[in-house]
Structure formats: C-alpha cells, structure tokens
Amino acid sequence: MSATAAVRAGTFPCASAATETRSAVASLAVRRMRLTDFRNYAALKLSLEGTPVVLTGPNGAGKTNLLEALSLLVPGRGLRRARIADLGCKAARGHWAVAVELRTPDGVSEIGIGRDPHAAELGRERRLLRIDGCDQRSQAALGEVLHASWLTPEMDRIFLEGASARRRFLDRLAFGFEPAHAVRLADYTRAMRERSRLLQGGGADPGWLTALEETMALAGAEIANTRCTYIRHLGDAVAAAVGPFPGVALAVEGRLETWLEDASVASVAERFLAQLRTLRGRDGDAGVTTEGIHRSDLAVRHLAKGVPAAQCSTGEQKALLIAILLADARLQAEARGTPPLLLLDEVTAHLDVARREALFEAIEALGAQAWMTGTETAFFQPLKGRAQFFSVRDGAILAEG
C-alpha cells in the first residue's frame, strides 16, 4: 500500500484483542499503529495494549522514530521539528504515512497523516490529514482528538541554551490547554515573515503592511494571553514537590505578556500594532522583527534551592523537566478527563533509582500511556508485568515475552 493510500484508508486489519496486563489501561491510548515508508520503517503494523510501552534496543535502531511518528499526530512539527520531505524512506522519494487507531474517552478514532505527493510535485510541502474518514485542512483538528507531551535527550540542555527552545516547550504544552494556540502561532509566524520580506525589499504597499501587522497584533495578543493563563494554572500544579521531584516556579518573560498584567487582550493588541508601525524602519534595517511574542522566554526556578534552573546540576535539570511534564499531565487529566500520551525518549538518563521508580509510579497513577525508550531493559524492570515491552533492532520490532 502506498503512503498516500495508507493515509486515505484510515482502517486497520482485524487483530485479536491484546491481553491486558495488571497495570490500569489508559483512557487515551494508541491501540494500533501503522507506518508506511516512514524513516527506517518501510512497513510496520503494531497492535498495542492500553498500558505503558517500553522500547529498548541499540542506538540507531529506530526507537525514537516511533515516538516521532506519534508526535506528528498533534499540532506542530513533531519532536525533531523535521521537514516533511525528510520523514520518508529514501526509496519512497520522501513520501510517508502514519496511521493510528486511538481509544479515547469518547470512543475509537482513526487518524492518518502523511506527505501530500501532489503538493510535492508542485514544489510545495503539505501534509495530508484524515480523522475518522474525513479530510482535515487544519492541524488544530488534531488537538481536539489527541494530546501528547514529550521529552527528548536534546531537551536536557533546554535551560542552558537560548530562549527559543524554552519557548517551543511552553507553546507545545499550551497546545493541550488551547488547541487554537497552534493556529495563532502559525498565523503570527507567516505574517511576521512576509512583513520582514516586504520591509527589506523596500517600497512595500502600506496597506498590505498594515494588514500583516494587524494579523500579528491580534494573534500575538492572544498567544501571550494563552501563555500567561496556562502558566498560572501550571504554576499552581508544579509548585509543590512530588516525591523526589522538586517544586518549580514558572514565569513567562516577554513584553506583551508583561502588558497583559494590567491590560485587556484587545488593548494589548492595539498597543502592539502601534509599536509594529513605529518599528518599521528599525526592523527593515535589522532584517528581523525586533519586538513580539517570538522573543519571549520561559523562566524556571528550583523552588527549594531558590536558584534558576540553569544553575542546577544535570540531574536536577532533568528532574525539573519531568516535574513540569507530570504537572501538565495532571492538569490536562483534570481539564480534559484524560492525561496526554507521554513520549519519553531516553528518559532514564541522568535519573537515579529513586527518581526512576517515582516516575514509573507517577505514570501509573496518572493512567497515562507512556512510550519510553532506552538502551537497557534493566532500567525499566519495575514496569515488568505492568507495561508492554518491545525490542527494536534495525527497524524491526519484537514483543518481548
């Protein structure tokens, strides 16, 4: 079956019901997964239980590719932020498809996503998206069906590098709080890039510049408001230490976010619009938009120590990230009735035994289907009999036991 056909089909072959383990079955869970020409998987069909999933094997075997496939089923660009054309097998000329059967509190949903070959022939990159047999034009539709959060080894340095990674982390978590947040970010980014292009070229139509700035102002004010509202909720959930995971203090640092402390969304949009008009000359010379929500940052502090996350040890930084992720999962479980899928790549790295076991206990307490990868099965021994274990070797997957 071609990648396009796999997206269009939206159906799965009959399979006997998997035997449930002793662990509680998650209310939001992937039960069947099919990959077509995706990364190092030419064809994969996987039947799953609703329990946590452990994927072990050597580096480069394809464990992270499975998590990446699932991350494409929520708004955004996935956990690697890869180009659409780079997700497919070379033999398939970059065409690929991911399809899942998802159990939700509202019943079973089928989601298919893949590269649009017709757009590719015209030199454009676009995803085909199908939910329950219906074509969808916006990624926002994904946010209404599935929510997922993830940690990757690259994020271990999130507190030591620039603000962009922390901002993406914040916005991705906010997608679960407000699915329309992804659409607003896309609108803002498109308008900002077009405005920069026009300002650098010179002689731009003032009316068109104003229209782009109005889009940026309205979307930017809403984005800042979503961030601030979400962080207020998340801050309450993550302030208290849970087991060996520290309490965390969170704040959004940005000009629009600061304006919202004593102004409405509408007035912030008007103020930002006026600023964009004033900065046209400076932004044209700089070649970038020098003010806006694309320059905001997420500030994280270790509460017990009273120090910024950047000053903590590597293990403490990993514990802070996990504390935030678990607090977000608890928040989403309360707001949406089910926790998100948790995609945890090499999650046991830098965690001591106490924190590993506490993480596994927290996942079970949440009732979340967590997908965890690692090179050694021994790190996941506490989950034996309560999770589904797979061995991954060179794009082939074998259920252990």
C-alpha positions in Angstrom: 0.0 0.0 0.0 1.4 3.5 -0.9 1.9 6.1 1.7 -1.0 8.2 0.4 -3.3 5.2 0.3 -2.4 4.5 3.9 -3.5 7.9 5.0 -6.7 7.7 3.0 -7.6 4.3 4.2 -8.0 5.1 7.8 -8.8 1.4 8.6 -6.8 -1.4 10.2 -6.6 -5.1 9.6 -8.5 -7.3 12.0 -6.5 -8.4 15.0 -7.3 -10.4 18.1 -7.7 -8.3 21.2 -4.4 -8.0 23.2 -4.3 -9.4 26.6 -4.3 -6.6 29.2 -1.5 -6.5 31.8 -2.1 -5.9 35.5 -1.5 -2.2 35.0 -4.5 0.1 34.6 -5.4 0.7 31.0 -5.1 4.3 29.9 -8.3 6.1 28.8 -6.3 7.7 25.9 -4.2 5.1 24.2 -2.9 4.1 20.8 -4.2 0.5 20.2 -2.9 0.0 16.6 -0.2 1.8 14.7 0.9 1.5 11.1 3.9 3.2 9.4 4.4 3.3 5.7 7.8 4.4 4.3 8.5 6.4 7.5 12.1 6.9 8.4 13.6 3.3 8.7 10.3 1.6 8.6 9.2 0.5 5.1 6.1 -1.1 6.6 5.1 -1.6 10.2 1.9 -2.8 11.8 1.8 -2.9 15.6 -1.0 -3.9 17.9 -0.8 -2.5 21.4 -2.4 -2.6 24.8 -3.6 0.5 26.5 -0.7 0.3 29.0 2.7 1.9 29.0 5.1 0.9 26.2 8.8 0.3 26.7 11.1 0.2 23.6 14.6 -1.0 24.1 17.5 -1.6 21.7 20.8 -0.1 20.5 21.2 3.5 19.3 20.0 4.0 15.7 17.6 1.0 15.8 14.5 3.2 15.2 13.1 3.7 18.8 12.9 7.4 18.5 11.4 7.2 15.1 8.3 5.5 16.6 7.9 8.4 19.1 8.5 10.9 16.4 5.7 9.3 14.3 3.3 9.7 17.2 4.4 13.3 17.9 3.3 14.2 14.3 -0.3 13.5 15.4 -0.6 16.6 17.5 -0.3 20.3 16.3 3.2 21.4 15.5 6.2 19.9 13.7 7.0 16.9 15.9 9.7 16.2 18.4 12.5 16.6 15.9 11.0 19.5 14.0 11.9 17.8 10.8 10.9 18.9 7.3 8.0 17.0 5.8 10.2 15.7 2.9 12.8 14.4 5.3 10.5 12.0 7.2 10.2 9.4 4.5 12.4 6.4 3.4 14.8 7.3 0.6 13.4 4.5 -1.5 10.0 6.1 -1.3 11.3 9.5 -2.5 10.3 11.1 0.7 6.6 10.0 0.7 5.4 8.5 4.0 2.3 7.9 6.1 1.4 7.3 9.8 -1.9 5.9 10.9 -3.2 5.0 14.3 -6.3 3.7 15.9 -6.8 5.6 19.1 -9.0 4.8 22.0 -10.4 8.0 23.7 -13.0 8.5 26.4 -15.5 9.3 23.6 -14.8 6.1 21.7 -12.4 5.0 18.9 -10.8 7.4 16.5 -8.7 6.8 13.5 -6.0 9.3 12.4 -3.9 9.2 9.3 -1.2 11.7 8.3 1.4 11.8 5.5 3.2 13.8 2.9 1.0 15.1 0.1 2.6 13.9 -3.2 0.6 16.3 -5.4 1.9 19.3 -3.5 5.4 17.9 -3.6 5.3 17.7 -7.4 4.5 21.4 -7.4 7.4 22.2 -5.2 5.3 22.7 -2.0 5.3 20.8 1.2 2.0 19.9 2.7 0.6 17.2 5.0 -2.5 15.1 4.2 -4.6 14.7 7.3 -7.6 12.5 7.8 -9.6 12.0 11.0 -12.3 9.3 11.2 -12.7 9.2 7.5 -12.8 13.0 6.9 -10.1 15.1 5.3 -8.9 18.0 7.6 -7.3 21.2 6.4 -6.0 22.4 9.8 -3.8 20.8 12.4 -6.0 22.3 15.1 -8.4 19.4 14.4 -5.7 17.1 15.8 -5.7 18.9 19.1 -9.3 18.2 19.6 -8.7 14.4 19.4 -5.2 13.7 20.7 -2.9 15.5 23.1 0.7 14.4 23.7 3.8 15.7 25.5 7.4 14.6 25.2 10.9 14.8 26.5 14.0 14.1 24.3 17.7 14.0 25.1 18.2 17.2 23.2 15.9 18.9 25.8 18.4 18.1 28.6 20.2 21.4 27.7 17.0 23.5 27.4 17.9 25.6 30.4 21.4 26.3 29.2 20.7 27.4 25.6 18.7 30.2 24.0 15.1 31.2 24.7 13.7 29.6 21.5 13.8 26.0 22.8 12.1 27.0 26.1 9.5 29.0 24.2 8.7 26.0 22.0 8.5 23.8 25.1 6.0 26.2 26.6 3.9 26.6 23.5 3.8 22.8 22.9 2.4 22.3 26.4 -0.1 25.1 25.8 -1.5 23.3 22.8 -3.1 20.8 25.2 -4.6 23.7 27.1 -5.8 25.6 24.0 -5.6 23.8 20.6 -6.2 27.1 18.7 -2.9 28.2 20.1 -1.1 26.3 17.3 -3.1 28.1 14.6 -2.4 31.5 16.1 1.3 30.8 16.2 1.3 29.7 12.6 -0.7 32.9 11.6 1.7 35.1 13.5 4.8 33.5 12.0 3.6 33.7 8.4 2.6 37.3 8.8 5.9 38.2 10.5 8.0 36.6 7.8 6.0 38.3 5.0 6.3 41.7 6.8 10.1 41.2 7.1 10.4 40.4 3.4 8.5 43.5 2.4 10.4 45.8 4.7 13.7 44.5 3.4 12.6 44.9 -0.2 11.6 48.5 0.2 8.6 50.2 -1.4 6.1 48.0 0.2 2.4 48.8 0.0 1.5 50.5 3.3 -2.0 48.9 3.2 -0.6 45.4 2.9 2.0 46.1 5.7 -0.9 47.3 7.9 -2.9 44.1 7.2 0.1 41.9 8.1 0.7 43.9 11.3 -2.9 43.6 12.3 -2.7 39.8 12.0 0.5 39.8 14.1 -1.0 42.1 16.7 -4.3 40.1 17.1 -2.6 36.7 17.1 0.3 37.9 19.3 -2.0 39.3 22.0 -4.0 36.0 22.0 -0.8 33.9 22.1 0.6 36.0 25.0 -2.7 35.6 26.9 -2.8 31.8 26.4 0.8 31.5 27.7 0.0 33.6 30.8 -3.2 31.9 31.6 -1.7 28.4 31.1 1.4 29.2 33.2 -0.8 30.4 36.0 -2.6 27.1 36.1 0.6 25.1 35.6 2.4 27.1 38.2 -0.1 26.0 40.9 0.2 22.4 39.8 4.0 22.3 39.9 4.8 24.5 42.9 4.6 21.6 45.4 7.4 19.0 45.3 6.1 15.5 44.5 8.2 12.7 45.9 11.8 13.2 44.7 10.8 15.7 42.1 11.3 19.3 43.1 8.8 22.1 43.3 9.2 24.6 40.4 8.5 28.3 40.0 7.4 29.3 36.5 7.0 32.7 34.7 6.7 34.0 31.2 9.0 36.9 30.4 8.0 39.0 27.4 6.9 42.4 26.5 3.3 41.5 25.5 3.0 39.1 28.5 4.0 42.0 30.8 1.5 44.3 29.2 -1.3 41.8 30.0 -0.7 42.2 33.7 -2.8 45.3 33.8 -4.5 45.5 30.3 -7.0 43.5 28.3 -6.2 41.4 25.3 -7.8 43.9 22.9 -5.8 46.9 24.3 -2.5 44.9 24.2 -3.2 44.1 20.5 -3.8 47.8 19.8 -0.6 48.7 21.6 1.4 46.1 19.8 0.0 47.2 16.4 1.1 50.8 17.1 4.6 49.5 18.1 5.0 47.5 14.9 4.2 50.6 12.8 6.7 52.6 14.7 9.4 50.0 14.3 9.1 49.5 10.5 12.4 51.4 9.8 14.4 49.6 12.5 13.0 46.2 11.6 13.7 46.8 7.9 17.4 47.7 8.7 17.7 44.7 11.0 16.1 42.3 8.7 14.0 40.9 11.6 11.0 41.8 13.7 12.7 43.2 16.9 9.7 43.0 19.2 7.0 40.5 19.7 5.9 37.2 21.3 8.7 35.4 19.3 11.2 36.9 21.7 9.5 35.8 25.0 11.1 33.3 27.4 10.1 30.7 30.0 11.8 31.3 33.3 12.2 28.2 35.5 13.5 28.1 39.1 14.1 25.3 41.6 11.9 26.4 44.5 13.6 24.6 47.3 17.0 26.0 46.3 15.7 29.3 45.1 18.0 29.3 42.0 17.4 29.4 38.3 17.3 26.0 36.5 20.4 26.9 34.6 22.4 26.8 37.9 21.2 23.3 38.8 23.0 20.1 38.2 22.3 18.0 35.1 20.2 15.5 37.2 18.3 18.3 38.9 17.5 19.9 35.5 16.1 16.6 34.2 14.1 16.3 37.4 12.7 19.8 36.9 11.6 19.0 33.3 9.9 15.8 34.4 8.2 17.7 37.3 6.8 20.2 34.8 5.7 17.4 32.4 3.9 15.5 35.1 2.2 18.6 36.4 1.0 19.4 32.9 -0.3 15.8 32.6 -2.2 16.1 35.9 -3.6 19.5 34.7 -4.8 18.0 31.4 -6.3 15.0 33.0 -8.4 17.3 35.2 -9.4 19.6 32.3 -9.9 17.1 29.5 -10.8 14.0 31.5 -7.7 12.1 30.4 -3.9 12.6 30.6 -1.9 13.1 27.4 0.2 10.5 25.7 3.7 10.8 27.2 6.6 10.3 24.7 9.8 9.9 26.8 12.9 9.3 24.8 15.9 8.0 26.8 14.0 9.3 29.9 16.0 7.3 32.4 19.3 9.1 31.5 20.5 11.2 34.4 17.9 9.8 36.8 18.8 8.0 39.9 17.0 4.9 41.1 14.6 6.8 43.3 13.5 9.2 40.6 13.2 6.4 38.0 10.8 4.5 40.2 8.9 7.6 41.2 8.5 8.4 37.5 7.1 5.0 36.8 4.7 5.3 39.8 3.5 8.7 38.6 2.8 7.4 35.1 0.7 4.6 36.5 -1.1 6.9 39.0 -2.0 9.2 36.0 -3.3 6.3 34.0 -1.3 7.6 31.0 0.0 5.6 28.1 3.7 6.5 28.2 6.1 5.4 25.4 9.6 5.1 26.9 12.8 4.3 25.1 16.2 3.1 26.4 19.2 1.0 25.5 18.9 -1.2 28.6 15.8 -3.2 29.6 17.1 -3.3 33.2 16.3 0.3 33.8 12.6 -0.5 33.3 12.4 -3.6 35.5 9.8 -2.1 37.9 7.4 -2.0 35.0 7.7 -5.7 34.1 4.2 -7.2 34.0 2.6 -3.7 34.0 3.9 -2.4 30.6 4.3 -3.8 27.1 8.0 -4.4 26.2 9.3 -4.4 22.7 12.8 -5.0 21.4 13.8 -2.8 18.4 16.5 -3.8 16.0 17.2 -2.2 12.7 13.6 -1.2 12.1 12.2 -4.5 13.2 10.1 -4.8 16.4 9.6 -7.9 18.5 7.3 -8.1 21.5 9.3 -9.4 24.5 7.9 -12.4 26.3 
